[in-house]
Each structure stands twice: as structure tokens, then as C-alpha cells.
């Protein structure tokens, strides 16, 4: 049994989580931005189960153009279970497309039953909006002036009865959702493939954060799945409460204390983070690696770990 989203109720927006598969070097696809198989059958089944248990699934317009996903539930058993609960076979499919540029022959319109919601901005041409409104089971909502406002979109989706929203990429949508402060949890499957390429999309693209804007993630659990590992993160938006700042993910300087304004004679002794040492961190990471190899399955981890959401 793999970890699932917490699905906590929020009064003004859905519970939102991101699910993504990435290569060992953090890439979502190749330099051609073409879909590549990163995970295996077991992870595909896990994703299908999560999709079947959500009210809605969202992907960005870039993902529609590059992958043309149908976002349907694949398992006949899970479809039947949704029907037994009085639901459509598939969750509501949501695509933010600021200028209503989604093709009317995209697979989300052609494959599988269920409602579709296209989120546009006020700048979207009226003729495109009318075209989308004419498609079966399709609704168009406006959220934002020049481009889609993710906070407003989340509030509108909540008002439409959507209490849980699964985001399946791509990289720009992942960043915008986190920056908007609407993401509760992140599931990342890291596969045993190396892709490389400075133009290949990473988990999060977008504008990126400055040093003092980085958002911390708290590791909830990790599980070995076939030849990869699934990480479940809780997103923490309490940036100002922590005196630690993101610095360098090279492994040499994970954390940086705000000590630069202290008197010169006190900096050396205050630079060390209480309770942490380089030797201790390395030993702890080695211990976690050994536990994953020895004990497949979900292993909860207490507290926060030094992984930082930066984007680029």
C-alpha cells in the first residue's frame, strides 16, 4: 500500500496535490519535450487509483499540446467503483488556458465521459470561448485578467463542488500552483533513468524564487516502487518563521544561517546549525538509503528535511 493524499477539507479551496514522475536528474521529459516512460506498471496503477479517488484532475495547456493526455481512469474496476458512488467514470478534467487556446479536438474532449472545465483569463478571445462552450460537457470559467489566477481558480473550483484536485503537470503549472500557495502535498516518483539537457523540463519551471522566497517541503514518507522511489512531501508556506535560508543544493551547503550581520568575532561559532553536522547529515542520508533498500514499502520520516523548492 502506497501513501495517499491526506484530502483535508479547506473552506475556500480544494485540497490540492501534485503528482509527478521525474528522472534521477529531475527531468520530466527529454530535450524534445516528448513524453518518456519513467515509471513502471506499479506506479501507473498507483496514479490511476489516485486519479479515480479525486474530484478533479488538472494539467496545463503545455502538457495538452505536448502529450495530449485523456486524463481518464484506466481501470475498469475503478470506473465501476466511481459509478457505484454515483459519479462519472472519470473525474472532472481541468485545463487552465489563459487565451482559450486549447484545441477542440484534444483527447480530453474526445475520450471518456465526464465534465471538462477550461479556465481562461479575461484576455481570451470571445470566439474561442464560444467554440469551447459548444463542446459536450464543457464549461468555461474566467479567473484572472491577462492570465489565469491560480488562487481565484481554486476558489471557483471549490464553489463548483470540487473538494480535491490532483495536478499532473507540467512544469510551469507545478510552479504557478506552488507559488499561489494552493498546494498541500507533492508526490514525486524518481525513476532509474538519466535524461540531462538544460532545455529539458524539470519538475518546476516558471519564474523561480529568489533566495529569501524559497518554500520548504517536509518529507512525510517514502516508498520503493520497482526500480524507483516515491516521495511524499507536505508543502510548508511558513517561510518567515524559519531562520534558515536555501543556499546551495550541491550537498556542501544545504543550509545557511542568517549570521552575516553579526560581529566578525562571533560568526565562526554561530555558523554551525545547532544539532547538525556535516558528518551527521551524511550518516543520516546513508542510513535512509540503506533502509529503503532493506525495507521496501512506506517508511514515515519525522520532521523536516533539507529539500527546498526553488524552480528555475
C-alpha positions as CSV (number, residue, x, y, z in Angstrom):
1,X,0.0,0.0,0.0
2,X,1.5,3.3,-1.1
3,X,0.9,6.7,0.6
4,X,-2.1,8.6,-0.5
5,X,-3.1,12.3,-0.3
6,X,-4.5,13.4,3.0
7,X,-7.5,15.1,1.4
8,X,-8.0,17.6,4.3
9,X,-11.0,19.9,3.8
10,X,-10.4,23.6,3.2
11,X,-13.2,26.1,3.4
12,X,-12.2,28.3,0.4
13,X,-10.4,25.9,-2.0
14,X,-10.0,22.2,-2.8
15,X,-7.3,20.0,-1.2
16,X,-4.6,20.2,-3.9
17,X,-1.7,17.8,-4.5
18,X,0.8,17.4,-7.3
19,X,1.8,14.1,-8.7
20,X,4.8,13.8,-11.0
21,X,7.3,11.3,-12.3
22,X,10.9,12.5,-12.9
23,X,14.2,11.1,-13.9
24,X,17.1,10.6,-11.4
25,X,18.4,14.0,-12.5
26,X,15.0,15.7,-12.1
27,X,13.7,15.9,-15.7
28,X,10.1,15.3,-16.7
29,X,10.8,14.6,-20.4
30,X,13.5,14.9,-23.0
31,X,15.0,17.9,-24.7
32,X,12.4,17.3,-27.4
33,X,9.7,17.7,-24.7
34,X,8.3,14.4,-25.6
35,X,6.8,12.0,-23.1
36,X,9.2,9.3,-21.9
37,X,8.4,6.3,-19.7
38,X,9.9,7.0,-16.3
39,X,7.9,4.7,-14.0
40,X,6.6,1.2,-14.4
41,X,3.3,-0.7,-14.2
42,X,3.0,-0.5,-10.4
43,X,3.4,3.3,-10.4
44,X,0.9,3.7,-13.3
45,X,-1.6,1.8,-11.2
46,X,-0.9,4.0,-8.2
47,X,-1.5,7.1,-10.3
48,X,-4.7,5.6,-11.7
49,X,-6.0,4.9,-8.2
50,X,-5.3,8.4,-7.0
51,X,-7.0,9.9,-10.1
52,X,-10.1,7.7,-9.5
53,X,-10.4,9.0,-6.0
54,X,-10.3,12.7,-6.8
55,X,-13.0,15.1,-7.7
56,X,-10.9,16.7,-10.5
57,X,-7.6,16.4,-12.4
58,X,-5.7,19.3,-13.8
59,X,-2.9,19.7,-16.4
60,X,-1.5,22.8,-18.1
61,X,-2.0,23.8,-21.7
62,X,1.6,22.9,-22.5
63,X,1.0,19.3,-21.4
64,X,-2.1,19.2,-23.7
65,X,0.0,20.3,-26.7
66,X,3.0,18.0,-26.0
67,X,1.3,14.9,-24.6
68,X,-2.4,15.3,-25.4
69,X,-3.5,13.2,-22.3
70,X,-7.1,12.0,-21.9
71,X,-6.8,12.1,-18.1
72,X,-9.3,9.2,-17.8
73,X,-9.4,6.4,-15.3
74,X,-8.0,3.3,-16.9
75,X,-9.0,0.5,-14.6
76,X,-12.5,-0.9,-15.3
77,X,-12.8,-1.8,-11.7
78,X,-12.1,1.7,-10.6
79,X,-14.5,3.1,-13.1
80,X,-17.2,0.8,-11.8
81,X,-16.4,1.9,-8.2
82,X,-16.9,5.5,-9.2
83,X,-20.2,4.7,-10.9
84,X,-21.4,2.8,-7.7
85,X,-20.7,6.1,-5.8
86,X,-23.0,8.0,-8.2
87,X,-20.1,9.6,-10.0
88,X,-19.0,9.8,-13.6
89,X,-16.4,7.3,-14.7
90,X,-13.8,10.0,-14.7
91,X,-13.0,13.0,-12.5
92,X,-13.7,16.5,-13.8
93,X,-10.8,17.4,-16.1
94,X,-9.5,20.9,-15.7
95,X,-7.1,22.8,-18.0
96,X,-6.0,26.4,-17.4
97,X,-5.6,28.1,-20.8
98,X,-5.3,31.8,-20.4
99,X,-6.2,32.6,-24.1
100,X,-8.6,29.6,-24.5
101,X,-6.0,28.2,-26.9
102,X,-6.8,24.5,-26.2
103,X,-7.6,22.6,-29.4
104,X,-11.2,21.5,-29.6
105,X,-10.1,18.0,-30.8
106,X,-7.8,17.4,-27.8
107,X,-8.2,14.0,-26.2
108,X,-9.8,15.3,-23.1
109,X,-12.8,16.3,-25.2
110,X,-12.9,13.1,-27.3
111,X,-12.1,10.3,-24.8
112,X,-14.1,9.2,-21.8
113,X,-17.2,10.6,-20.3
114,X,-17.3,13.3,-17.7
115,X,-17.2,17.1,-17.3
116,X,-14.4,19.3,-18.6
117,X,-13.6,22.8,-17.2
118,X,-11.5,25.2,-19.2
119,X,-10.1,28.1,-17.1
120,X,-9.4,31.2,-19.1
121,X,-8.5,34.9,-18.5
122,X,-10.4,38.0,-19.4
123,X,-8.0,38.4,-22.3
124,X,-9.3,35.2,-24.1
125,X,-10.9,35.9,-27.4
126,X,-14.7,35.6,-27.3
127,X,-14.9,33.4,-30.4
128,X,-12.6,30.8,-28.8
129,X,-14.6,30.8,-25.7
130,X,-17.8,30.3,-27.6
131,X,-16.2,27.4,-29.5
132,X,-15.3,25.7,-26.3
133,X,-18.7,26.3,-24.7
134,X,-20.2,24.4,-27.6
135,X,-18.3,21.2,-26.9
136,X,-20.2,18.5,-25.0
137,X,-20.0,18.5,-21.1
138,X,-17.6,21.5,-21.2
139,X,-17.7,24.6,-19.1
140,X,-15.6,27.7,-19.4
141,X,-14.8,29.9,-16.3
142,X,-12.9,33.1,-16.1
143,X,-10.2,33.6,-13.5
144,X,-7.7,36.4,-13.9
145,X,-7.1,39.4,-16.2
146,X,-4.2,38.7,-18.5
147,X,-3.5,35.1,-17.4
148,X,-5.1,32.6,-15.2
149,X,-5.0,33.5,-11.5
150,X,-4.5,30.1,-9.7
151,X,-5.8,31.3,-6.3
152,X,-9.0,32.6,-7.9
153,X,-9.3,29.4,-10.0
154,X,-9.0,27.3,-6.8
155,X,-11.8,29.3,-5.1
156,X,-14.1,29.0,-8.1
157,X,-13.5,25.2,-8.4
158,X,-14.4,24.9,-4.7
159,X,-17.6,26.8,-5.3
160,X,-18.4,24.3,-8.1
161,X,-18.2,21.4,-5.6
162,X,-14.6,20.3,-6.3
163,X,-13.0,19.4,-2.9
164,X,-10.0,17.5,-4.2
165,X,-7.7,18.4,-7.1
166,X,-4.9,16.4,-8.5
167,X,-2.3,18.3,-10.6
168,X,-0.4,16.2,-13.1
169,X,1.9,18.9,-14.6
170,X,3.5,20.3,-16.4
171,X,6.5,22.2,-15.1
172,X,5.0,25.7,-15.4
173,X,1.7,24.7,-13.8
174,X,3.6,23.0,-10.9
175,X,5.4,26.2,-10.2
176,X,2.5,28.5,-10.5
177,X,0.3,26.4,-8.2
178,X,3.0,26.3,-5.5
179,X,3.7,30.0,-5.9
180,X,0.0,30.7,-5.5
181,X,0.0,28.9,-2.1
182,X,-2.7,26.4,-3.0
183,X,-0.6,23.1,-2.9
184,X,-0.9,20.9,0.2
185,X,1.2,17.9,-0.8
186,X,3.6,16.8,-3.6
187,X,4.1,13.2,-4.7
188,X,7.3,12.7,-6.8
189,X,8.3,9.4,-8.3
190,X,12.0,9.3,-9.1
191,X,12.9,6.7,-11.7
192,X,16.1,5.0,-12.7
193,X,16.7,7.0,-15.9
194,X,19.1,9.8,-16.7
195,X,17.9,12.4,-19.3
196,X,20.0,15.6,-19.0
197,X,19.7,18.7,-21.1
198,X,19.4,22.3,-20.0
199,X,16.3,22.7,-22.1
200,X,14.6,19.5,-20.8
201,X,11.7,20.4,-18.5
202,X,12.3,19.9,-14.8
203,X,9.6,19.4,-12.1
204,X,9.1,23.1,-11.8
205,X,10.0,25.8,-14.4
206,X,8.3,29.2,-14.3
207,X,9.9,32.4,-13.0
208,X,11.6,30.7,-10.0
209,X,12.1,32.0,-6.5
210,X,14.7,34.3,-5.0
211,X,16.8,33.1,-2.1
212,X,14.5,34.5,0.6
213,X,11.4,33.3,-1.2
214,X,12.1,29.6,-1.3
215,X,9.5,27.2,0.1
216,X,10.3,24.3,2.3
217,X,8.9,20.8,2.0
218,X,8.5,18.4,4.8
219,X,9.1,14.7,4.0
220,X,6.1,12.7,5.0
221,X,7.1,9.2,3.7
222,X,9.0,7.4,1.1
223,X,8.4,4.0,-0.6
224,X,10.4,1.9,-3.0
225,X,8.4,1.1,-6.2
226,X,10.1,-1.3,-8.6
227,X,13.3,0.4,-9.6
228,X,12.4,3.9,-8.3
229,X,11.3,5.7,-5.2
230,X,8.1,7.5,-4.3
231,X,8.5,10.6,-2.1
232,X,5.5,12.2,-0.4
233,X,6.1,15.8,0.7
234,X,4.0,18.3,2.7
235,X,4.3,21.9,1.5
236,X,5.2,24.5,4.2
237,X,4.4,28.1,3.5
238,X,5.8,29.4,6.8
239,X,8.9,31.0,5.2
240,X,9.3,33.8,7.7
241,X,9.2,31.5,10.8
242,X,12.5,29.8,9.9
243,X,15.8,31.5,10.1
244,X,17.3,29.0,7.7
245,X,17.5,30.0,4.0
246,X,18.1,28.0,0.9
247,X,21.6,28.3,-0.4
248,X,23.1,25.5,-2.4
249,X,21.8,22.1,-3.3
250,X,25.2,20.7,-4.1
251,X,25.5,18.8,-0.8
252,X,28.2,21.0,0.6
253,X,25.9,23.9,1.9
254,X,22.3,22.8,2.2
255,X,21.5,25.4,4.9
256,X,22.7,28.9,5.5
257,X,22.3,30.7,8.8
258,X,21.5,34.4,8.9
259,X,24.8,35.3,10.5
260,X,26.3,37.8,8.1
261,X,25.3,40.8,10.1
262,X,26.8,39.5,13.3
263,X,30.1,40.8,14.7
264,X,33.1,39.2,12.9
265,X,34.4,37.6,16.1
266,X,31.1,35.8,16.7
267,X,30.4,34.5,13.2
268,X,32.6,31.3,13.3
269,X,31.0,29.9,16.4
270,X,27.4,30.8,15.4
271,X,27.7,29.4,11.8
272,X,27.0,25.9,12.9
273,X,23.3,24.9,12.9
274,X,22.5,23.5,16.4
275,X,22.1,19.7,16.4
276,X,23.5,19.3,12.8
277,X,26.9,18.5,11.5
278,X,28.2,17.5,8.1
279,X,29.1,14.1,9.4
280,X,25.7,13.6,11.0
281,X,23.9,14.6,7.8
282,X,25.9,12.3,5.6
283,X,25.4,9.4,8.1
284,X,21.6,10.1,8.3
285,X,21.2,10.1,4.5
286,X,23.3,6.9,4.2
287,X,21.0,5.3,6.8
288,X,17.9,6.3,4.9
289,X,19.3,4.8,1.7
290,X,20.0,1.5,3.4
291,X,16.6,1.4,4.9
292,X,14.9,1.9,1.5
293,X,17.0,-1.0,0.1
294,X,16.3,-3.3,3.0
295,X,12.7,-2.4,3.7
296,X,10.5,-1.8,0.6
297,X,7.3,0.0,1.5
298,X,6.3,3.2,3.1
299,X,8.7,4.4,5.8
300,X,7.5,7.5,7.6
301,X,10.1,10.2,8.5
302,X,9.7,12.5,11.4
303,X,10.2,16.2,10.9
304,X,11.6,18.4,8.2
305,X,14.4,17.5,5.8
306,X,16.6,20.0,3.9
307,X,14.9,19.8,0.5
308,X,13.9,23.2,-0.9
309,X,11.5,24.2,-3.6
310,X,13.3,26.6,-5.9
311,X,12.5,26.1,-9.6
312,X,14.4,27.7,-12.3
